[in-house]
Amino acid sequence: MRDGTILGGSLHYLRTCKMRSGHFRRRLNSLPLAYDKFVILGLAYCQALIRRLCADDETFSRLIEAKQLSTGAMAIALGIAV
């Protein structure tokens, strides 16, 4: 958790750096893969895609507004939706 200090901000950055798009892009570039461009869609886009996958269920929408899905659940849902 971030405590508002320089040390707290630095620790937060270190804990979350592997979740950032730059880290992911560097990891992709280190592999023998080819892609044309790297697109950052953003959380709102991903949530809308998942809502459509769940047929715009009102209960589910309220749940993901209250608490963001885990990374694993989001990856599975996006993989199914795309």
ROGURO-894188 format. One record per residue: residue in three letters; y, z, x of N, C-alpha, C in turn. Coordinates in pm, 1 decimal, decimal comma. Layout:
ROGURO-894188
<node><residu>ala</residu><n_north>Y</n_north><n_up>Z</n_up><n_east>X</n_east><ca_north>Y</ca_north><ca_up>Z</ca_up><ca_east>X</ca_east><c_north>Y</c_north><c_up>Z</c_up><c_east>X</c_east></node>
...
This chain:
ROGURO-894188
<node><residu>met</residu><n_north>-117,9</n_north><n_up>0,0</n_up><n_east>83,9</n_east><ca_north>0,0</ca_north><ca_up>0,0</ca_up><ca_east>0,0</ca_east><c_north>123,8</c_north><c_up>0,0</c_up><c_east>88,1</c_east></node>
<node><residu>arg</residu><n_north>224,1</n_north><n_up>-66,7</n_up><n_east>45,6</n_east><ca_north>348,7</ca_north><ca_up>-77,0</ca_up><ca_east>120,5</ca_east><c_north>433,9</c_north><c_up>46,6</c_up><c_east>97,4</c_east></node>
<node><residu>asp</residu><n_north>488,5</n_north><n_up>103,1</n_up><n_east>206,8</n_east><ca_north>567,4</ca_north><ca_up>225,3</ca_up><ca_east>190,3</ca_east><c_north>716,7</c_north><c_up>205,7</c_up><c_east>212,6</c_east></node>
<node><residu>gly</residu><n_north>765,7</n_north><n_up>82,3</n_up><n_east>226,0</n_east><ca_north>908,2</ca_north><ca_up>55,6</ca_up><ca_east>236,8</ca_east><c_north>966,5</c_north><c_up>67,8</c_up><c_east>376,0</c_east></node>
<node><residu>thr</residu><n_north>887,9</n_north><n_up>101,8</n_up><n_east>475,0</n_east><ca_north>937,0</ca_north><ca_up>112,6</ca_up><ca_east>612,3</ca_east><c_north>900,2</c_north><c_up>-13,5</c_up><c_east>689,5</c_east></node>
<node><residu>ile</residu><n_north>958,5</n_north><n_up>-26,3</n_up><n_east>807,4</n_east><ca_north>924,8</ca_north><ca_up>-140,6</ca_up><ca_east>892,7</ca_east><c_north>776,8</c_north><c_up>-136,4</c_up><c_east>929,2</c_east></node>
<node><residu>leu</residu><n_north>727,1</n_north><n_up>-18,8</n_up><n_east>960,8</n_east><ca_north>585,0</ca_north><ca_up>-4,7</ca_up><ca_east>994,2</ca_east><c_north>499,2</c_north><c_up>-40,1</c_up><c_east>873,0</c_east></node>
<node><residu>gly</residu><n_north>539,1</n_north><n_up>9,2</n_up><n_east>755,4</n_east><ca_north>462,7</ca_north><ca_up>-21,4</ca_up><ca_east>634,4</ca_east><c_north>461,9</c_north><c_up>-169,7</c_up><c_east>604,8</c_east></node>
<node><residu>gly</residu><n_north>577,7</n_north><n_up>-236,0</n_up><n_east>622,2</n_east><ca_north>584,9</ca_north><ca_up>-380,5</ca_up><ca_east>601,4</ca_east><c_north>499,2</c_north><c_up>-456,7</c_up><c_east>699,2</c_east></node>
<node><residu>ser</residu><n_north>498,4</n_north><n_up>-411,5</n_up><n_east>824,6</n_east><ca_north>416,2</ca_north><ca_up>-477,1</ca_up><ca_east>927,2</ca_east><c_north>267,7</c_north><c_up>-460,8</c_up><c_east>896,5</c_east></node>
<node><residu>leu</residu><n_north>228,7</n_north><n_up>-340,8</n_up><n_east>855,5</n_east><ca_north>88,4</ca_north><ca_up>-317,3</ca_up><ca_east>821,5</ca_east><c_north>47,4</c_north><c_up>-400,8</c_up><c_east>700,4</c_east></node>
<node><residu>his</residu><n_north>136,7</n_north><n_up>-410,5</n_up><n_east>602,4</n_east><ca_north>108,4</ca_north><ca_up>-492,5</ca_up><ca_east>484,3</ca_east><c_north>87,3</c_north><c_up>-638,7</c_up><c_east>525,7</c_east></node>
<node><residu>tyr</residu><n_north>173,5</n_north><n_up>-689,2</n_up><n_east>613,1</n_east><ca_north>160,5</ca_north><ca_up>-827,2</ca_up><ca_east>659,8</ca_east><c_north>26,8</c_north><c_up>-847,4</c_up><c_east>730,3</c_east></node>
<node><residu>leu</residu><n_north>-11,9</n_north><n_up>-754,5</n_up><n_east>816,9</n_east><ca_north>-137,7</ca_north><ca_up>-767,2</ca_up><ca_east>890,3</ca_east><c_north>-257,6</c_north><c_up>-764,0</c_up><c_east>796,1</c_east></node>
<node><residu>arg</residu><n_north>-249,4</n_north><n_up>-679,7</n_up><n_east>692,3</n_east><ca_north>-360,3</ca_north><ca_up>-670,8</ca_up><ca_east>597,3</ca_east><c_north>-372,0</c_north><c_up>-796,2</c_up><c_east>510,6</c_east></node>
<node><residu>thr</residu><n_north>-261,1</n_north><n_up>-864,0</n_up><n_east>486,0</n_east><ca_north>-263,1</ca_north><ca_up>-977,2</ca_up><ca_east>393,7</ca_east><c_north>-251,6</c_north><c_up>-1113,4</c_up><c_east>461,3</c_east></node>
<node><residu>cys</residu><n_north>-242,9</n_north><n_up>-1118,5</n_up><n_east>593,3</n_east><ca_north>-219,0</ca_north><ca_up>-1246,9</ca_up><ca_east>660,4</ca_east><c_north>-332,2</c_north><c_up>-1346,6</c_up><c_east>637,9</c_east></node>
<node><residu>lys</residu><n_north>-455,1</n_north><n_up>-1301,4</n_up><n_east>620,2</n_east><ca_north>-565,7</ca_north><ca_up>-1393,8</ca_up><ca_east>598,3</ca_east><c_north>-565,8</c_north><c_up>-1451,4</c_up><c_east>457,0</c_east></node>
<node><residu>met</residu><n_north>-480,6</n_north><n_up>-1397,8</n_up><n_east>369,4</n_east><ca_north>-471,4</ca_north><ca_up>-1449,1</ca_up><ca_east>233,3</ca_east><c_north>-361,3</c_north><c_up>-1553,3</c_up><c_east>218,8</c_east></node>
<node><residu>arg</residu><n_north>-290,1</n_north><n_up>-1581,2</n_up><n_east>323,5</n_east><ca_north>-176,0</ca_north><ca_up>-1673,5</ca_up><ca_east>317,0</ca_east><c_north>-221,3</c_north><c_up>-1817,5</c_up><c_east>342,7</c_east></node>
<node><residu>ser</residu><n_north>-145,8</n_north><n_up>-1911,4</n_up><n_east>288,0</n_east><ca_north>-183,5</ca_north><ca_up>-2052,8</ca_up><ca_east>297,6</ca_east><c_north>-184,4</c_north><c_up>-2102,1</c_up><c_east>442,7</c_east></node>
<node><residu>gly</residu><n_north>-95,3</n_north><n_up>-2052,4</n_up><n_east>526,2</n_east><ca_north>-92,0</ca_north><ca_up>-2095,7</ca_up><ca_east>666,1</ca_east><c_north>-221,7</c_north><c_up>-2063,3</c_up><c_east>738,6</c_east></node>
<node><residu>his</residu><n_north>-275,9</n_north><n_up>-1944,9</n_up><n_east>714,2</n_east><ca_north>-403,2</ca_north><ca_up>-1906,1</ca_up><ca_east>776,3</ca_east><c_north>-514,8</c_north><c_up>-1999,1</c_up><c_east>728,9</c_east></node>
<node><residu>phe</residu><n_north>-517,5</n_north><n_up>-2024,7</n_up><n_east>598,5</n_east><ca_north>-620,6</ca_north><ca_up>-2111,4</ca_up><ca_east>542,1</ca_east><c_north>-610,0</c_north><c_up>-2252,1</c_up><c_east>599,2</c_east></node>
<node><residu>arg</residu><n_north>-488,3</n_north><n_up>-2303,1</n_up><n_east>611,2</n_east><ca_north>-465,8</ca_north><ca_up>-2436,9</ca_up><ca_east>666,0</ca_east><c_north>-513,3</c_north><c_up>-2444,2</c_up><c_east>811,4</c_east></node>
<node><residu>arg</residu><n_north>-482,7</n_north><n_up>-2341,5</n_up><n_east>891,0</n_east><ca_north>-528,7</ca_north><ca_up>-2340,0</ca_up><ca_east>1031,4</ca_east><c_north>-681,2</c_north><c_up>-2336,7</c_up><c_east>1039,3</c_east></node>
<node><residu>arg</residu><n_north>-743,1</n_north><n_up>-2260,4</n_up><n_east>950,0</n_east><ca_north>-890,1</ca_north><ca_up>-2255,5</ca_up><ca_east>947,4</ca_east><c_north>-948,2</c_north><c_up>-2392,1</c_up><c_east>911,1</c_east></node>
<node><residu>leu</residu><n_north>-888,6</n_north><n_up>-2458,2</n_up><n_east>812,7</n_east><ca_north>-935,6</ca_north><ca_up>-2592,9</ca_up><ca_east>776,3</ca_east><c_north>-921,9</c_north><c_up>-2690,1</c_up><c_east>891,9</c_east></node>
<node><residu>asn</residu><n_north>-808,5</n_north><n_up>-2682,2</n_up><n_east>962,3</n_east><ca_north>-784,8</ca_north><ca_up>-2773,0</ca_up><ca_east>1074,8</ca_east><c_north>-881,4</c_north><c_up>-2748,5</c_up><c_east>1189,9</c_east></node>
<node><residu>ser</residu><n_north>-938,8</n_north><n_up>-2628,6</n_up><n_east>1199,0</n_east><ca_north>-1032,6</ca_north><ca_up>-2598,8</ca_up><ca_east>1306,6</ca_east><c_north>-1172,9</c_north><c_up>-2652,9</c_up><c_east>1277,4</c_east></node>
<node><residu>leu</residu><n_north>-1195,3</n_north><n_up>-2699,8</n_up><n_east>1155,8</n_east><ca_north>-1326,3</ca_north><ca_up>-2751,8</ca_up><ca_east>1115,2</ca_east><c_north>-1325,7</c_north><c_up>-2904,6</c_up><c_east>1119,2</c_east></node>
<node><residu>pro</residu><n_north>-1442,9</n_north><n_up>-2964,4</n_up><n_east>1132,2</n_east><ca_north>-1448,8</ca_north><ca_up>-3111,6</ca_up><ca_east>1134,2</ca_east><c_north>-1439,7</c_north><c_up>-3170,5</c_up><c_east>992,9</c_east></node>
<node><residu>leu</residu><n_north>-1329,6</n_north><n_up>-3141,8</n_up><n_east>924,6</n_east><ca_north>-1306,2</ca_north><ca_up>-3192,1</ca_up><ca_east>789,8</ca_east><c_north>-1184,1</c_north><c_up>-3283,1</c_up><c_east>789,8</c_east></node>
<node><residu>ala</residu><n_north>-1176,8</n_north><n_up>-3370,2</n_up><n_east>693,1</n_east><ca_north>-1059,7</ca_north><ca_up>-3456,7</ca_up><ca_east>679,5</ca_east><c_north>-1002,6</c_north><c_up>-3439,2</c_up><c_east>539,0</c_east></node>
<node><residu>tyr</residu><n_north>-872,3</n_north><n_up>-3426,1</n_up><n_east>532,0</n_east><ca_north>-804,8</ca_north><ca_up>-3421,5</ca_up><ca_east>402,2</ca_east><c_north>-667,2</c_north><c_up>-3483,9</c_up><c_east>418,2</c_east></node>
<node><residu>asp</residu><n_north>-617,4</n_north><n_up>-3541,3</n_up><n_east>309,9</n_east><ca_north>-489,9</ca_north><ca_up>-3612,1</ca_up><ca_east>315,3</ca_east><c_north>-371,6</c_north><c_up>-3516,9</c_up><c_east>315,1</c_east></node>
<node><residu>lys</residu><n_north>-373,9</n_north><n_up>-3419,3</n_up><n_east>226,6</n_east><ca_north>-262,5</ca_north><ca_up>-3324,9</ca_up><ca_east>220,0</ca_east><c_north>-311,7</c_north><c_up>-3190,4</c_up><c_east>170,0</c_east></node>
<node><residu>phe</residu><n_north>-234,8</n_north><n_up>-3088,7</n_up><n_east>197,4</n_east><ca_north>-265,6</ca_north><ca_up>-2951,4</ca_up><ca_east>157,9</ca_east><c_north>-164,5</c_north><c_up>-2912,1</c_up><c_east>51,4</c_east></node>
<node><residu>val</residu><n_north>-211,1</n_north><n_up>-2882,9</n_up><n_east>-67,9</n_east><ca_north>-122,3</ca_north><ca_up>-2852,5</ca_up><ca_east>-180,0</ca_east><c_north>-136,8</c_north><c_up>-2705,8</c_up><c_east>-217,3</c_east></node>
<node><residu>ile</residu><n_north>-24,1</n_north><n_up>-2635,6</n_up><n_east>-224,2</n_east><ca_north>-23,5</ca_north><ca_up>-2496,6</ca_up><ca_east>-267,9</ca_east><c_north>16,9</c_north><c_up>-2496,7</c_up><c_east>-415,0</c_east></node>
<node><residu>leu</residu><n_north>-77,5</n_north><n_up>-2464,1</n_up><n_east>-502,1</n_east><ca_north>-52,9</ca_north><ca_up>-2472,7</ca_up><ca_east>-645,5</ca_east><c_north>17,6</c_north><c_up>-2349,7</c_up><c_east>-701,5</c_east></node>
<node><residu>gly</residu><n_north>-7,1</n_north><n_up>-2234,8</n_up><n_east>-645,5</n_east><ca_north>57,4</ca_north><ca_up>-2113,1</ca_up><ca_east>-692,1</ca_east><c_north>-24,8</c_north><c_up>-2039,4</c_up><c_east>-796,5</c_east></node>
<node><residu>leu</residu><n_north>2,9</n_north><n_up>-1911,3</n_up><n_east>-808,8</n_east><ca_north>-72,6</ca_north><ca_up>-1824,6</ca_up><ca_east>-897,6</ca_east><c_north>-56,5</c_north><c_up>-1863,8</c_up><c_east>-1044,3</c_east></node>
<node><residu>ala</residu><n_north>65,3</n_north><n_up>-1896,9</n_up><n_east>-1087,3</n_east><ca_north>88,3</ca_north><ca_up>-1931,1</ca_up><ca_east>-1228,2</ca_east><c_north>5,8</c_north><c_up>-2053,3</c_up><c_east>-1269,6</c_east></node>
<node><residu>tyr</residu><n_north>-1,1</n_north><n_up>-2152,9</n_up><n_east>-1181,5</n_east><ca_north>-81,1</ca_north><ca_up>-2271,9</ca_up><ca_east>-1210,5</ca_east><c_north>-228,7</c_north><c_up>-2235,3</c_up><c_east>-1223,7</c_east></node>
<node><residu>cys</residu><n_north>-276,7</n_north><n_up>-2154,6</n_up><n_east>-1131,6</n_east><ca_north>-417,9</ca_north><ca_up>-2114,6</ca_up><ca_east>-1133,5</ca_east><c_north>-450,8</c_north><c_up>-2034,5</c_up><c_east>-1258,5</c_east></node>
<node><residu>gln</residu><n_north>-362,4</n_north><n_up>-1943,6</n_up><n_east>-1296,4</n_east><ca_north>-385,0</ca_north><ca_up>-1865,0</ca_up><ca_east>-1417,7</ca_east><c_north>-386,3</c_north><c_up>-1954,1</c_up><c_east>-1541,6</c_east></node>
<node><residu>ala</residu><n_north>-296,5</n_north><n_up>-2052,0</n_up><n_east>-1548,1</n_east><ca_north>-294,3</ca_north><ca_up>-2143,5</ca_up><ca_east>-1662,5</ca_east><c_north>-422,9</c_north><c_up>-2225,6</c_up><c_east>-1670,2</c_east></node>
<node><residu>leu</residu><n_north>-472,5</n_north><n_up>-2268,1</n_up><n_east>-1555,1</n_east><ca_north>-597,0</ca_north><ca_up>-2344,0</ca_up><ca_east>-1549,7</ca_east><c_north>-713,8</c_north><c_up>-2258,3</c_up><c_east>-1599,6</c_east></node>
<node><residu>ile</residu><n_north>-716,7</n_north><n_up>-2133,4</n_up><n_east>-1557,6</n_east><ca_north>-823,6</ca_north><ca_up>-2042,7</ca_up><ca_east>-1600,1</ca_east><c_north>-812,1</c_north><c_up>-2012,4</c_up><c_east>-1749,1</c_east></node>
<node><residu>arg</residu><n_north>-689,5</n_north><n_up>-1996,9</n_up><n_east>-1799,0</n_east><ca_north>-671,4</ca_north><ca_up>-1974,8</ca_up><ca_east>-1943,4</ca_east><c_north>-727,2</c_north><c_up>-2092,7</c_up><c_east>-2024,0</c_east></node>
<node><residu>arg</residu><n_north>-698,2</n_north><n_up>-2214,0</n_up><n_east>-1978,5</n_east><ca_north>-751,3</ca_north><ca_up>-2331,8</ca_up><ca_east>-2048,3</ca_east><c_north>-903,4</c_north><c_up>-2331,9</c_up><c_east>-2043,9</c_east></node>
<node><residu>leu</residu><n_north>-959,9</n_north><n_up>-2293,6</n_up><n_east>-1929,9</n_east><ca_north>-1104,8</ca_north><ca_up>-2286,4</ca_up><ca_east>-1916,8</ca_east><c_north>-1163,4</c_north><c_up>-2187,6</c_up><c_east>-2017,3</c_east></node>
<node><residu>cys</residu><n_north>-1089,3</n_north><n_up>-2081,5</n_up><n_east>-2045,7</n_east><ca_north>-1133,9</ca_north><ca_up>-1978,5</ca_up><ca_east>-2140,5</ca_east><c_north>-1084,7</c_north><c_up>-2007,4</c_up><c_east>-2282,2</c_east></node>
<node><residu>ala</residu><n_north>-1049,4</n_north><n_up>-2131,3</n_up><n_east>-2308,0</n_east><ca_north>-1005,2</ca_north><ca_up>-2176,3</ca_up><ca_east>-2440,9</ca_east><c_north>-886,9</c_north><c_up>-2094,9</c_up><c_east>-2491,1</c_east></node>
<node><residu>asp</residu><n_north>-795,9</n_north><n_up>-2059,8</n_up><n_east>-2400,8</n_east><ca_north>-674,8</ca_north><ca_up>-1983,4</ca_up><ca_east>-2435,2</ca_east><c_north>-704,8</c_north><c_up>-1856,9</c_up><c_east>-2515,8</c_east></node>
<node><residu>asp</residu><n_north>-813,5</n_north><n_up>-1789,8</n_up><n_east>-2479,5</n_east><ca_north>-850,5</ca_north><ca_up>-1664,5</ca_up><ca_east>-2545,9</ca_east><c_north>-739,9</c_north><c_up>-1560,5</c_up><c_east>-2527,8</c_east></node>
<node><residu>glu</residu><n_north>-691,6</n_north><n_up>-1507,4</n_up><n_east>-2638,1</n_east><ca_north>-577,9</ca_north><ca_up>-1414,9</ca_up><ca_east>-2634,6</ca_east><c_north>-610,5</c_north><c_up>-1285,6</c_up><c_east>-2559,3</c_east></node>
<node><residu>thr</residu><n_north>-729,9</n_north><n_up>-1233,0</n_up><n_east>-2579,7</n_east><ca_north>-769,6</ca_north><ca_up>-1108,9</ca_up><ca_east>-2511,9</ca_east><c_north>-774,8</c_north><c_up>-1129,8</c_up><c_east>-2361,0</c_east></node>
<node><residu>phe</residu><n_north>-834,9</n_north><n_up>-1239,8</n_up><n_east>-2319,3</n_east><ca_north>-844,7</ca_north><ca_up>-1269,1</ca_up><ca_east>-2176,4</ca_east><c_north>-705,8</c_north><c_up>-1286,7</c_up><c_east>-2115,7</c_east></node>
<node><residu>ser</residu><n_north>-617,3</n_north><n_up>-1355,4</n_up><n_east>-2186,7</n_east><ca_north>-480,8</ca_north><ca_up>-1375,4</ca_up><ca_east>-2137,2</ca_east><c_north>-410,3</c_north><c_up>-1242,4</c_up><c_east>-2114,2</c_east></node>
<node><residu>arg</residu><n_north>-426,9</n_north><n_up>-1149,1</n_up><n_east>-2207,0</n_east><ca_north>-364,8</ca_north><ca_up>-1016,5</ca_up><ca_east>-2189,9</ca_east><c_north>-423,8</c_north><c_up>-944,5</c_up><c_east>-2068,9</c_east></node>
<node><residu>leu</residu><n_north>-553,3</n_north><n_up>-960,5</n_up><n_east>-2047,9</n_east><ca_north>-617,8</ca_north><ca_up>-893,2</ca_up><ca_east>-1935,0</ca_east><c_north>-567,3</c_north><c_up>-945,7</c_up><c_east>-1801,5</c_east></node>
<node><residu>ile</residu><n_north>-553,2</n_north><n_up>-1078,4</n_up><n_east>-1787,3</n_east><ca_north>-507,9</ca_north><ca_up>-1129,1</ca_up><ca_east>-1657,9</ca_east><c_north>-358,0</c_north><c_up>-1109,2</c_up><c_east>-1638,4</c_east></node>
<node><residu>glu</residu><n_north>-284,4</n_north><n_up>-1084,3</n_up><n_east>-1745,4</n_east><ca_north>-144,2</ca_north><ca_up>-1045,3</ca_up><ca_east>-1729,4</ca_east><c_north>-135,0</c_north><c_up>-902,3</c_up><c_east>-1677,7</c_east></node>
<node><residu>ala</residu><n_north>-227,4</n_north><n_up>-816,9</n_up><n_east>-1723,0</n_east><ca_north>-226,7</ca_north><ca_up>-676,4</ca_up><ca_east>-1681,7</ca_east><c_north>-277,0</c_north><c_up>-659,6</c_up><c_east>-1538,4</c_east></node>
<node><residu>lys</residu><n_north>-378,5</n_north><n_up>-734,8</n_up><n_east>-1501,2</n_east><ca_north>-435,9</ca_north><ca_up>-721,8</ca_up><ca_east>-1367,0</ca_east><c_north>-486,1</c_north><c_up>-857,1</c_up><c_east>-1321,0</c_east></node>
<node><residu>gln</residu><n_north>-442,4</n_north><n_up>-897,1</n_up><n_east>-1203,0</n_east><ca_north>-483,1</ca_north><ca_up>-1025,7</ca_up><ca_east>-1147,5</ca_east><c_north>-632,8</c_north><c_up>-1027,0</c_up><c_east>-1120,8</c_east></node>
<node><residu>leu</residu><n_north>-694,3</n_north><n_up>-1142,4</n_up><n_east>-1142,4</n_east><ca_north>-836,4</ca_north><ca_up>-1158,0</ca_up><ca_east>-1114,4</ca_east><c_north>-863,7</c_north><c_up>-1139,6</c_up><c_east>-966,1</c_east></node>
<node><residu>ser</residu><n_north>-985,2</n_north><n_up>-1096,8</n_up><n_east>-933,9</n_east><ca_north>-1023,3</ca_north><ca_up>-1086,3</ca_up><ca_east>-793,4</ca_east><c_north>-1028,9</c_north><c_up>-1227,2</c_up><c_east>-733,3</c_east></node>
<node><residu>thr</residu><n_north>-1022,0</n_north><n_up>-1234,6</n_up><n_east>-602,9</n_east><ca_north>-1025,4</ca_north><ca_up>-1363,9</ca_up><ca_east>-534,1</ca_east><c_north>-1154,9</c_north><c_up>-1438,2</c_up><c_east>-565,4</c_east></node>
<node><residu>gly</residu><n_north>-1266,1</n_north><n_up>-1366,7</n_up><n_east>-566,4</n_east><ca_north>-1394,8</ca_north><ca_up>-1429,7</ca_up><ca_east>-594,6</ca_east><c_north>-1402,1</c_north><c_up>-1485,3</c_up><c_east>-735,6</c_east></node>
<node><residu>ala</residu><n_north>-1356,5</n_north><n_up>-1406,6</n_up><n_east>-832,8</n_east><ca_north>-1357,3</ca_north><ca_up>-1453,1</ca_up><ca_east>-972,5</ca_east><c_north>-1265,1</c_north><c_up>-1572,8</c_up><c_east>-990,2</c_east></node>
<node><residu>met</residu><n_north>-1150,0</n_north><n_up>-1569,0</n_up><n_east>-922,3</n_east><ca_north>-1056,0</ca_north><ca_up>-1680,2</ca_up><ca_east>-931,4</ca_east><c_north>-1117,7</c_north><c_up>-1805,6</c_up><c_east>-869,1</c_east></node>
<node><residu>ala</residu><n_north>-1184,1</n_north><n_up>-1793,2</n_up><n_east>-755,4</n_east><ca_north>-1244,9</ca_north><ca_up>-1908,6</ca_up><ca_east>-689,0</ca_east><c_north>-1354,1</c_north><c_up>-1971,3</c_up><c_east>-775,5</c_east></node>
<node><residu>ile</residu><n_north>-1436,8</n_north><n_up>-1888,7</n_up><n_east>-837,9</n_east><ca_north>-1542,1</ca_north><ca_up>-1941,2</ca_up><ca_east>-924,4</ca_east><c_north>-1483,2</c_north><c_up>-2012,7</c_up><c_east>-1044,9</c_east></node>
<node><residu>ala</residu><n_north>-1385,4</n_north><n_up>-1948,6</n_up><n_east>-1108,7</n_east><ca_north>-1323,6</ca_north><ca_up>-2008,7</ca_up><ca_east>-1227,5</ca_east><c_north>-1254,1</c_north><c_up>-2139,8</c_up><c_east>-1193,3</c_east></node>
<node><residu>leu</residu><n_north>-1183,0</n_north><n_up>-2144,8</n_up><n_east>-1080,6</n_east><ca_north>-1114,3</ca_north><ca_up>-2267,9</ca_up><ca_east>-1040,6</ca_east><c_north>-1214,3</c_north><c_up>-2377,4</c_up><c_east>-1004,3</c_east></node>
<node><residu>gly</residu><n_north>-1323,8</n_north><n_up>-2337,4</n_up><n_east>-940,8</n_east><ca_north>-1426,6</ca_north><ca_up>-2435,9</ca_up><ca_east>-907,0</ca_east><c_north>-1488,6</c_north><c_up>-2497,5</c_up><c_east>-1031,0</c_east></node>
<node><residu>ile</residu><n_north>-1507,2</n_north><n_up>-2418,1</n_up><n_east>-1135,3</n_east><ca_north>-1560,7</ca_north><ca_up>-2469,6</ca_up><ca_east>-1261,3</ca_east><c_north>-1457,4</c_north><c_up>-2557,8</c_up><c_east>-1330,3</c_east></node>
<node><residu>ala</residu><n_north>-1331,7</n_north><n_up>-2516,1</n_up><n_east>-1326,6</n_east><ca_north>-1226,7</ca_north><ca_up>-2585,4</ca_up><ca_east>-1401,7</ca_east><c_north>-1187,9</c_north><c_up>-2719,0</c_up><c_east>-1341,2</c_east></node>
<node><residu>val</residu><n_north>-1197,4</n_north><n_up>-2731,1</n_up><n_east>-1210,3</n_east><ca_north>-1147,4</ca_north><ca_up>-2852,4</ca_up><ca_east>-1143,3</ca_east><c_north>-1248,9</c_north><c_up>-2961,6</c_up><c_east>-1141,7</c_east></node>
